[in-house]
Amino acid sequence: MSTWPAPSALDSRTQAFPVLTDAQISRLRPVGKLRQVQPGEILFEPDDTEVPCFVLLSGSLEIVQPNLTGERSIVTHNVGGFTGEMTMISGRRCLVRGRVAVAGEFLEITADDLRSIVARDAELGEIFMRAFILRRLALISEGLGNVVVMGSRHCAGTLHLREFLGRNGHPYTYIDLDTDKTSQELLDRFEVKLSEIPVVICNGRTVLRNPSTQELANCLGFNVSIDESQVRDLIIVGAGPSGLAAAVYAASEGLDALVIETDAPGGQAGSSSKIENYLGFPTGVSGQELANRAITQAQKFGAKMMVAHSVVKLNCDRRPYEIVLENGNVLAARSIVISTGAQYNKPPIANLKEFEGQGVYYGATYIESQLCEGEDVIVVGGGNSAGQAAVYLSQTARKVHMLVRSRELSETMSRYLIQRITQNPAIELLCKTEIVGLQGDRQLERVSWLNRTSGETSTHEIRHLFMMTGASPRTEWLRGCVALDDKGFILTGRDLEIATDVAQTSTWPLVRAPQMLETSLPGVFAVGDVRSGNVKRVASAVGEGAIAIHLVHRALAEA
Ligand SMILES: Cc1cc2nc3c(=O)[nH]c(=O)nc-3n(C[C@H](O)[C@H](O)[C@H](O)COP(=O)(O)OP(=O)(O)OC[C@H]3O[C@@H](n4cnc5c(N)ncnc54)[C@H](O)[C@@H]3O)c2cc1C
């Protein structure tokens, strides 16, 4: 008997709740211990930590989720069934209650032992991982979490919290106050002010008013399994594609690795609705899907993930190195991978984010050029990257409107590019001009710009806008520790030789030269967008994350 949601086209019902064969169970027996259970016995509750996995040898177990009106039945496991979902791998708090329905004998396996079996035994690994992922996906699609978010579509705080939960793959129930009048009345009765929206009910008891992501993460125990006192082999700062790749390779190669992420994993790529140039995905993959797979993969191998915490300082005058968090806590590691990425400089246009990937782009590659074939496009920026984009796009677009804030291009661009732009009939150069408005229904449809010389604002039917206004690295927390280039990106490997500020910021202390992705601090590596000279692509970020781990092994061997 089960009240689990209807099966999907993938037959997720069977794959989410497979029945193990005797042979498979016999491979699990050595790592488990036998436990006799009685009807009504509760084996785990929502919010519990360190919940073991139970494999049913006889008897049956109901999985239910308590809610404000009682409890909702999720599934009943019978002989050969097993408990658990993604929290078993991530180490986060349990979301459901497990209650024995029929007396019997269960095999109890700790989460650590299960994780090592999953990593060692390919067949069992596949069965458990697939089941855990499908169970979590079903919880998400049914909104069967331990958190209720009451907010408004028009409120930035609500969007941010929902994005945070979504990016963390955490199921939640959303109540839209714009449409749900009863909830609004409830909030009025409790005198919840407008500034206190969104309201979050966490674990059915704690009410948070307009919480930060960190408060929410604390309430849900996202970081509960992380021992901050442990000196680790490796700390990875930033969970974009490069950091996640480093985590997968580090953990799979036996390193004790912790990833620290300011927000939720995924990085810049997480905001890309479709990455079409990543190897192996001919029809494209959403940045978040790619990130979710990487997170699961890293956690499967035992990497730990701390979210909603920022690294604000590196204590680099001692080894192990020390990472200081915004709350003052200090974590130590023998080696560090910095993968904090870069932030694209964005002009202050209110609804810019709304159109990212839907007409607003930060890179002009073949894919984007095909999207706007035969149409008008806008390139914003006066630097070399903007110039190259304008020239490149002029080959496919009908017309390129190049908007530059300065009086003339020579202030910011190489001469050869200026020549190509001014001689190209498909490029219209508009100096002292700025975007002042974007309009469209999901996809960008119209753009308004202001010509500061004439004072005139005009609106144009243009569906493609390329923001080539540069990117700023997220390295403020590293100043004084590692050598940076003149724009603040981290210098690594041979680039350190030509750096002028190396001598000022640090002195390379070893006889050997710095390794390829190594910074001016031995054992500290930089990968992805944050690295000086990096190609700002998901594939290169992932590649660098993987290479860095190979180099980390060498650095650890000499430490
Ligand atoms: C809208 C959009 C679409 C894109 N589309 C494509 C595409 O189609 N193809 C492609 O190849 N590339 C694309 N890119 C570029 C690609 O996303 C980046 O090159 C890639 O994400 C870089 O990965 P990264 O890991 O180096 O950095 P990021 O992805 O920027 O990740 C860095 C992470 O570090 C975290 N962080 C920063 N500072 C700290 C700190 N002090 N403490 C803790 N954590 C910190 C950040 O929160 C972030 O999660 C796109 C980018 C954007 C914005």
The ligand as a MOL file (V3000), in Angstrom:
LIG
                    3D

  0  0  0     0  0            999 V3000
M  V30 BEGIN CTAB
M  V30 COUNTS 53 58 0 0 0
M  V30 BEGIN ATOM
M  V30 1 C 23.9360 33.9610 -17.3720 0
M  V30 2 C 25.2300 33.2330 -17.6650 0
M  V30 3 C 25.2700 32.3060 -18.6940 0
M  V30 4 C 26.4530 31.6170 -18.9840 0
M  V30 5 N 26.4400 30.7150 -20.0040 0
M  V30 6 C 27.5610 30.0020 -20.2890 0
M  V30 7 C 27.5440 29.0220 -21.3070 0
M  V30 8 O 26.5390 28.7960 -21.9690 0
M  V30 9 N 28.6910 28.3210 -21.5280 0
M  V30 10 C 29.8360 28.5160 -20.8210 0
M  V30 11 O 30.8220 27.8140 -21.0520 0
M  V30 12 N 29.8830 29.4690 -19.8500 0
M  V30 13 C 28.7860 30.2140 -19.5670 0
M  V30 14 N 28.8180 31.1830 -18.5930 0
M  V30 15 C 30.0990 31.4120 -17.8830 0
M  V30 16 C 30.2830 30.3500 -16.7800 0
M  V30 17 O 29.0990 30.2880 -16.0210 0
M  V30 18 C 31.4670 30.6770 -15.8890 0
M  V30 19 O 32.6360 30.7310 -16.6670 0
M  V30 20 C 31.6300 29.6160 -14.8020 0
M  V30 21 O 30.4870 29.5650 -13.9740 0
M  V30 22 C 32.8540 29.8840 -13.9520 0
M  V30 23 O 32.8850 28.9590 -12.9050 0
M  V30 24 P 33.6770 29.2440 -11.5530 0
M  V30 25 O 33.4900 28.0390 -10.7140 0
M  V30 26 O 35.0590 29.6620 -11.8560 0
M  V30 27 O 32.9880 30.5220 -10.8970 0
M  V30 28 P 31.4890 30.8320 -10.5040 0
M  V30 29 O 30.5550 30.0570 -11.3260 0
M  V30 30 O 31.3940 32.3090 -10.5440 0
M  V30 31 O 31.3380 30.3280 -9.0020 0
M  V30 32 C 32.0010 30.9670 -7.9410 0
M  V30 33 C 31.2780 30.6200 -6.6400 0
M  V30 34 O 32.0530 31.0820 -5.5470 0
M  V30 35 C 31.1790 31.6420 -4.5590 0
M  V30 36 N 31.9490 32.6070 -3.7620 0
M  V30 37 C 32.4380 33.8010 -4.1570 0
M  V30 38 N 33.1110 34.4030 -3.1530 0
M  V30 39 C 33.0430 33.5560 -2.0910 0
M  V30 40 C 33.5560 33.6200 -0.7460 0
M  V30 41 N 34.2950 34.6540 -0.3150 0
M  V30 42 N 33.2700 32.5920 0.0940 0
M  V30 43 C 32.5480 31.5110 -0.3310 0
M  V30 44 N 32.0530 31.4150 -1.5950 0
M  V30 45 C 32.3070 32.4230 -2.4650 0
M  V30 46 C 30.0690 32.2840 -5.3740 0
M  V30 47 O 28.8910 32.4670 -4.6120 0
M  V30 48 C 29.9020 31.2860 -6.5150 0
M  V30 49 O 28.9440 30.3100 -6.2310 0
M  V30 50 C 27.6460 31.8770 -18.2480 0
M  V30 51 C 27.6040 32.8120 -17.2150 0
M  V30 52 C 26.4190 33.4900 -16.9200 0
M  V30 53 C 26.4070 34.4800 -15.7920 0
M  V30 END ATOM
M  V30 BEGIN BOND
M  V30 1 1 1 2
M  V30 2 1 2 3
M  V30 3 2 2 52
M  V30 4 2 3 4
M  V30 5 1 4 5
M  V30 6 1 4 50
M  V30 7 2 5 6
M  V30 8 1 6 7
M  V30 9 1 6 13
M  V30 10 2 7 8
M  V30 11 1 7 9
M  V30 12 1 9 10
M  V30 13 2 10 11
M  V30 14 1 10 12
M  V30 15 2 12 13
M  V30 16 1 13 14
M  V30 17 1 14 15
M  V30 18 1 14 50
M  V30 19 1 15 16
M  V30 20 1 16 17
M  V30 21 1 16 18
M  V30 22 1 18 19
M  V30 23 1 18 20
M  V30 24 1 20 21
M  V30 25 1 20 22
M  V30 26 1 22 23
M  V30 27 1 23 24
M  V30 28 2 24 25
M  V30 29 1 24 26
M  V30 30 1 24 27
M  V30 31 1 27 28
M  V30 32 2 28 29
M  V30 33 1 28 30
M  V30 34 1 28 31
M  V30 35 1 31 32
M  V30 36 1 32 33
M  V30 37 1 33 34
M  V30 38 1 33 48
M  V30 39 1 34 35
M  V30 40 1 35 36
M  V30 41 1 35 46
M  V30 42 1 36 37
M  V30 43 1 36 45
M  V30 44 2 37 38
M  V30 45 1 38 39
M  V30 46 1 39 40
M  V30 47 2 39 45
M  V30 48 1 40 41
M  V30 49 2 40 42
M  V30 50 1 42 43
M  V30 51 2 43 44
M  V30 52 1 44 45
M  V30 53 1 46 47
M  V30 54 1 46 48
M  V30 55 1 48 49
M  V30 56 2 50 51
M  V30 57 1 51 52
M  V30 58 1 52 53
M  V30 END BOND
M  V30 END CTAB
M  END
